Amino acid sequence: MNGSTSATPTLCRRCGQIATGDSGTCPHCGSPLNGAAGPSGRDPGEAAHYLAATGGARAATEGRSAPVTTADGSDYRFEPAVVAPGPRLSPKGWLTVGAAGTAVVLALVAFVLFWPDPPSPAGTVEEYFDRLGSGDTEAALALVDTGRTFSPDEAPLLVAAALANAGNRPADVEVTAAQPYLAGSRYTVVTARYTIGEQPVEQDFAVVETGDDETPYLLQKPFLYLTVALPGGLDVAVNGVAVDAATVARGTPVFPAAYQATTSGNALFEGTTRAATYSVGNQGDTVEIDLARLDVAPGAQGAVQAATEKYLDGNCVNPSTSTSSYTSQCPLQAPSMSWSQTTSWAITAYPQVQVSSGDQGRARMRFATGTSGSADYTITYTDFSGAKKTETGTVPIDVSGSVGIGEDGAIAIALGY
């Protein structure tokens, strides 16, 4: 021995290692050893006991289970230390973070995809059809340049009710071309294709540049023109909107859409509903509905038969005056016996008439004899000698003409037409 004293083992409170030496600091972590736990001042046996114990503690801090026998024969086991985990996100927290990140990504994608294109003639036509597709006809008309040549008030079918049925609205709209009308012109011709029901339609639209920042483009007369051929005097409704028959007979502007015309008919003509046909020509894009030739109403045959019998009774059997063998009102003709004769009639069998729908577009129906009738006549006259004489006989009855509905709503007969 050289007379130096060995350093007392000391337990570092910071790193848990056994420190020896007189430096006063832990050789493992450099922390001060002041106040460190250890067997300083104790006898060597107790120090050995301490070292054994701290060896077990060190093993435990390293994650190993370490048995230790102390100097007094006691057995100890140091188990690995359990270190409390640091703060971490719960599953719900991770879901929240993920949802927030997804929302940011989707917002960026939407910004790129749905950022509105700058106004253009083609875009104005597309917007017009979008508004029609939603049934917002008022918003669609806001894109129309009415000018001095067109007034929506004069067009009874430019209303939302005409497109109330979503199935009538245009679909599958595609702008296929857009080109200036003339070089340097404010006008652009935009061609669009769309379907009405199952019928494809291609239509050109004139779009004018307005110079207005709020509405830079407007469409000029972006309509079809509807005509309905209908016998006069009948009511008509188009897509459920009641309209004046004369107005639709002349033609009226309508939105690009499917149209059906309905008439309720009358005692002669059967009511019906018919769909429009579409055509493109030099006079523009037209929509036509043909109600000009209507079917005979189920009760028309009997009604015309009754009207014919009433006519014969009123004009032949019980005339106010009858001083000749024939009058324009009575279709019956007796033999002419004298320039001054009186003829009376007794109908023994009324003719049975047949009716047909008549000429196209006319509100009158034609009728003619199907089975002849018969009438007895009695003629009273004065012959050349001044004697009064009477003659009797029978003639067939055959009638033809037209029949319509009078202003009073009754069936009116006209012979010879």
C-alpha positions, 0 to 999 in steps of 0.5 A: 500500500502506498498510504493512499486511501481508496475512494468510497463508492457513491451512487449517482442520483442522476444516472444510477451508476456507481461512482468512485474517485475523489473528483466529486463528479460522476465519471459517467454523466458528469453530475455533481455527487454532492448529497449522493446516496452511498455507504460513505463512512461505513465499514467495508462490509456494509459497502460490499452490501451496498455495492451488491444492492446497487448492482441489482438496482443497475441491472433493473434500470437496464431492463434486467431482473437481477437477484442480489444476496447481501452481506447479511445473507438476505436475498433481494430481486430487483425487477426492471424499472417501469418507465411511464410513457410520454404523452401520445395521441388517442385513436380519436385524436389521430382521426381528428388529425387525419380528417383535418388533413383530408379536408385541406387536400379536398379544399385544394382540389376543389379550388383547382377543379371548380374555380369558375372559368372567365365569362365567354359566349360558350359559357353563357349558352351553357349557363342558359341551359343549366338554368333551364335544366333546374327549371329557373326560367326567370334566371334563364331569361336574365341571360336574354337580350330582349331589345325592342324586338321581343317581349316576354309578356307577349310569349305566354309559354316563357314561364316556369309552369311550361317546364314544371315537369323535369322530364320536359327540360333539355338534357345532355347539353354539349357546346360543339362550336363557337365562332365569331359571326364576322371578324371584329363583330360583337356577335358569336355563333355558338352551336349546341346539341341537346336532347328533348326526351329521346330526340336529339336537337342541334341549335345555333345561338347568337351571343352578343358582347354587351360591354357590361362587366356584370353581364358581359354576354347575352343571348339573342332569341335563344328560343324555338318557335311553336305552332299548334294547328287546331280547329277553331273554337277549341280550347288548348293547353301546352305543357299544362299552360292554357293558351289562346288558340289563335296565338299558338296558331300564329307561332310563339317563342318557347324555351328549348324543351319538350312540348305537348298540346292538349285539347279537351274537345267538344261534342263533335271532336274527341279531346287528345294530347299530342307531342311536338315534332322539331325541325330546323329550317331557314325560318329558324328552329320550329316546334309543331304540334298537329291537332288539325284533324281530330277523331270523332267524339264517341257521342258525336254520331248520335248528337249529329243524328238528333240534330239532323232530325231536329233540322228536318222537323223544323224546316220541312215538317213545320215550316213557317211558310212553304209556298213552293216545291223546294226551299233552301232550308228543306232538302225535300222536294215534291213534284211541281204542280203549279206556280202557286202550290202548298206542300206539307210533309210527313216524315215516315223514316229519318235518314241515318247519317254518318259523320267524318272528321271533315277537312283538316283544321276546320272546326266543322265535321262532315256528315252524309246519308248512310241509309236513306229516309222517306217522307210523304208529301201532300200538295194542294194547288189550283189548276189552269181551270181554277179547280183546286186539286190535291196530290200525294206521294212519297220521296226519299230523304238524303242529306249531306253537309257540315255540322259545327258548334254554334256560339250557344254551344249547340250543334248547328247543321248546314246542308250542302257543304 
